[in-house]
Amino acid sequence: MTFNQKFPKHDHSMNIENAQVQMRKGILEFCIMHIISRGEVYASDMLDELTSAKIMVVEGTLYPLLTRLKNSGLLDYKWVESSSGPPRKYYILTDTGKQFLEEMQKTWVELSDSVHTIVLKTQDLGTQNEQQPTNS
């Protein structure tokens, strides 16, 4: 039985692309805060870095998230004049944002270690099953 036979195409909740998007969304805020933690950053530079890291995000996703983080007191921004056009908005972490990111980092390490442990155990079991002789 193939994946598509097991999970009919009309069942959108089991769509692999949807699952991948949800996994990426779950870590997007964390990645954005890490990018900003390095220093003042312009939104298009964030988009470029996220895209190059294969975390696909569009402006329509990024800007509302930045606004939410700003309204939560985790980010601030400043306007900087540009010689090549209108002023640019550069984002920075607030002290509260830095503390929040530290806690998120701890959670990420714990979660990453836990997931790694589970995946390794699954892989080890798969290897053991492959090495066992089959009775034909």
C-alpha positions in Angstrom: 0.0 0.0 0.0 1.5 3.4 -1.0 1.2 6.6 1.1 -1.5 8.0 -1.2 -3.5 4.8 -1.0 -3.3 4.8 2.8 -4.3 8.5 3.0 -6.7 9.5 0.3 -5.9 12.7 -1.6 -9.1 14.4 -0.3 -7.8 14.1 3.3 -5.9 17.4 3.4 -5.0 17.0 7.0 -2.5 14.3 6.1 -1.0 16.1 3.1 2.9 16.0 3.4 3.3 19.6 2.0 0.9 20.8 4.7 2.8 19.0 7.4 6.1 20.5 6.2 4.6 24.0 6.2 3.3 23.5 9.7 6.7 22.3 10.9 8.4 25.4 9.3 5.9 27.8 10.8 6.5 26.4 14.2 10.2 27.4 14.1 9.9 30.6 12.1 9.5 33.0 15.0 12.5 31.3 16.7 14.7 31.7 13.5 13.6 35.3 13.0 14.5 36.2 16.6 17.9 34.6 16.2 18.5 36.6 13.0 17.6 39.8 14.8 19.6 39.0 17.9 22.8 39.5 15.8 22.1 43.2 15.4 19.9 45.6 13.5 18.4 43.9 10.5 16.2 45.0 7.6 13.2 42.8 6.7 14.4 41.9 3.2 17.7 40.7 4.7 15.7 38.4 7.0 13.8 37.1 4.0 17.0 36.5 2.1 18.6 34.6 5.0 15.4 32.5 5.7 15.2 31.6 2.0 18.8 30.7 1.7 18.3 28.4 4.7 15.4 26.8 2.9 12.8 28.2 5.3 10.6 29.6 2.7 8.7 32.7 3.8 7.0 35.5 2.0 6.5 39.2 3.0 2.9 38.5 3.7 4.0 36.1 6.5 7.0 38.0 7.8 5.5 41.4 8.3 2.5 40.4 10.4 4.9 38.2 12.5 7.2 41.1 13.0 4.3 43.3 14.0 3.1 40.7 16.5 6.5 40.4 18.0 6.8 44.2 18.2 3.4 44.5 19.9 4.4 41.8 22.4 7.4 44.0 23.4 10.0 41.5 22.0 11.2 43.7 19.1 11.6 47.3 18.4 12.7 49.1 15.2 14.3 52.3 14.1 14.1 54.2 10.8 17.3 54.7 9.0 17.7 57.1 6.1 18.7 55.4 2.8 20.7 57.0 0.1 19.0 54.9 -2.5 15.3 55.4 -1.6 12.9 55.8 1.3 14.0 55.3 4.9 14.4 51.6 6.0 13.0 50.0 9.1 15.6 48.1 11.0 14.5 45.6 13.7 16.3 45.0 17.0 15.5 42.8 20.0 14.4 44.5 23.2 15.8 43.3 26.5 12.6 41.3 27.0 13.1 39.8 23.5 16.6 38.7 24.4 15.3 37.0 27.6 12.5 35.4 25.6 14.9 34.1 23.0 17.1 32.6 25.7 14.2 30.7 27.0 13.2 29.6 23.5 16.8 28.5 22.9 16.6 26.2 26.0 13.3 24.8 24.8 14.7 24.3 21.3 17.7 22.3 22.7 15.5 20.1 24.8 13.0 19.5 22.0 15.7 18.9 19.4 17.5 16.4 21.7 14.2 14.6 22.4 13.3 14.4 18.8 16.8 13.2 17.9 16.5 10.5 20.5 13.2 9.2 19.1 14.4 9.3 15.5 17.6 7.5 16.4 15.7 4.8 18.2 13.4 4.4 15.2 16.4 4.2 12.9 18.2 1.7 15.1 15.1 -0.5 15.2 14.8 -0.3 11.4 18.4 -1.4 11.1 17.9 -4.3 13.5 14.8 -5.4 11.5 16.8 -5.3 8.2 19.5 -7.4 9.7 17.2 -10.2 11.0 16.9 -13.1 8.6 13.5 -13.6 7.1 11.7 -17.0 7.4 10.5 -17.9 4.0 
